[in-house]
């Protein structure tokens, strides 16, 4: 009997081993929950060529926009957990949505296996020319003197720039008006035209405007100063020590994907992120490369969900 059991186990392991060793034996599909040209799309298309070299297979990037990322996320959730369907998503798809929507077609904390956080970049607090402030403390004082009058532009409800503004008002005890747009470009355009007052935009999106003096940067939301704006203090240095915010992109697979496959995918991503072409592209976009392992990314995702759930609940923003 023992010999029979041992034989069955050996047969099973022999059959399983080659299957894992052969991965991948066909193209890998990476879905992006947003339209072409956005941060998630650019990130996916930047790392794809490097991944192909490690995997020895074509990596196909497909855009599946809609429902604030939920359409693509549900497709990933329902995909076979074999490593041939992945998703490059954002802070919203993988963290914010869980607290923002009461009825969500997927659960970021339960439906995915996280492979690697690819990049991150801080937001930067910028003000238009009509707001006479030069520091965070001055903005707080100005907002208190003008309750419910200061307007905060964002790329949309539930975006990291929107929730950064919400968090800022919670931490500073001030009020204001949220002005959501259909994308960061429109928000920045009105900010440049002084149609709105303040915004927490992704660093890469407004860097040239800050450097040219068209927008005034008061602080960045990273844990340390941004190399691109070395003279701009962090929110912590400006007196708001509990306000660290990064916009980020990461890779996930369907729940239940074998560990061997997850590890192979992480290896492919890590190697891609080491390539000079990848690093140059990310730097131009204002992104800092992370490339952490599955365990670290999984823990980070949990912390992000908890943080944003707290902000959303306190503001009564759940939909």
Beta strands, then each sheet from edge to edge (+ up, - down):
strand 1: 28-32
strand 2: 59-63
strand 3: 85-90
strand 4: 112-127
strand 5: 151-154
strand 6: 177-180
strand 7: 198-202
strand 8: 216-220
strand 9: 246-254
strand 10: 288-289
sheet 1: 2+ 1+ 3+ 9- 4+ 7- 5- 6-
sheet 2: 2+ 1+ 3+ 9- 4+ 8-
sheet 3: 2+ 1+ 3+ 9- 4+ 10-
end
